[in-house]
Amino acid sequence: MVDLKGKLSQALAKLMKINDTLMNMHTEVEILNDDKIIHRVIDCEIWKMVQKVWDKDAIPCHKVTLASIQGLLKGAFPEQEFILEHKKKIPLGDPCCEVEITLKKSNNI
């Protein structure tokens, strides 16, 4: 069985650093338990760029963040499924964006 505290969590931290570089973000990763982490975006260049042209209620930057994380996860762990949920969003007044990443358990476990 794979969990997020073992080798997978180390790989996820590295993947999020790749995401930081690709998306020009400053982030933190917090391991919550064996199958859940928080990816916290502290500073986001995408938000800085799109806020100049989009109304804050319509800004799609969170969708770009989720898509980039989903793509990296699917490429690195094609046999695993993950649930991503945006918990906080800078455009809505939160001090950071937070994406909760949960390893989806199979029905056979």
C-alpha positions in Angstrom: 0.0 0.0 0.0 1.2 3.5 -0.9 0.9 6.4 1.5 1.9 10.0 1.5 4.4 9.8 4.4 6.8 7.4 2.6 8.5 7.7 -0.7 5.3 9.1 -2.3 5.3 12.2 0.0 9.0 12.9 -0.8 8.2 12.6 -4.5 5.1 14.9 -4.1 7.3 17.5 -2.5 9.7 17.4 -5.5 6.8 17.5 -7.9 5.4 20.6 -6.2 8.9 22.3 -6.5 8.7 21.5 -10.3 5.2 23.1 -10.3 6.6 26.1 -8.4 9.2 26.6 -11.2 6.8 26.1 -14.0 4.1 28.3 -12.6 6.5 30.9 -11.0 5.1 30.3 -7.5 6.4 30.3 -3.9 4.8 27.4 -2.0 4.9 25.1 1.0 3.9 21.5 1.4 2.4 20.2 4.6 1.8 16.5 5.2 -1.5 16.1 7.1 -1.6 12.3 7.4 -0.8 9.1 5.5 -3.0 10.0 2.5 -3.4 13.8 2.5 -1.2 16.9 2.0 -1.7 20.6 1.6 0.0 22.5 -1.2 0.0 26.1 0.0 0.7 28.9 -2.6 2.1 31.9 -0.7 3.1 34.0 -3.7 1.7 33.5 -7.2 2.7 35.3 -10.4 -0.3 34.0 -12.3 -2.6 35.8 -9.8 -0.5 39.0 -10.2 -0.9 38.8 -14.0 -4.6 37.9 -14.3 -5.9 40.3 -11.7 -5.0 43.1 -14.0 -7.5 41.9 -16.7 -10.1 39.8 -14.8 -12.7 40.6 -12.2 -11.7 38.8 -9.0 -14.9 36.8 -9.0 -14.2 35.4 -12.4 -10.5 34.8 -12.3 -9.7 31.3 -13.5 -6.2 31.1 -12.0 -7.2 28.5 -9.5 -8.2 26.2 -12.4 -4.7 26.6 -13.9 -3.1 25.7 -10.6 -5.3 22.6 -10.2 -4.7 21.5 -13.8 -0.9 21.8 -13.5 -0.9 19.7 -10.3 -3.2 17.1 -11.8 -1.0 16.8 -14.9 2.2 16.4 -12.8 0.5 13.8 -10.6 -0.9 11.8 -13.5 2.5 11.8 -15.3 4.4 10.8 -12.2 1.9 8.4 -10.7 -0.3 7.0 -13.5 -1.4 4.1 -11.4 -2.7 6.3 -8.5 -5.7 8.5 -8.3 -5.8 11.7 -6.4 -8.6 14.1 -5.2 -7.7 17.8 -5.4 -9.8 20.4 -3.5 -9.1 24.1 -3.4 -9.5 25.1 0.3 -8.4 28.8 0.0 -8.0 31.2 -2.8 -6.0 34.5 -2.9 -8.5 36.1 -5.3 -11.2 35.7 -2.8 -9.3 37.5 0.0 -7.5 34.5 1.6 -3.8 35.1 2.5 -2.8 32.1 0.3 -4.2 29.5 -2.0 -4.4 26.0 -0.5 -5.0 22.8 -2.5 -5.7 19.7 -0.5 -4.3 16.6 -2.3 -5.7 13.3 -1.1 -4.6 9.9 -2.3 -7.8 8.1 -3.4 -8.1 4.7 -1.7 -9.0 1.8 -3.9 -12.2 -0.2 -3.1 -10.0 -3.3 -2.6 -8.3 -2.0 0.5 
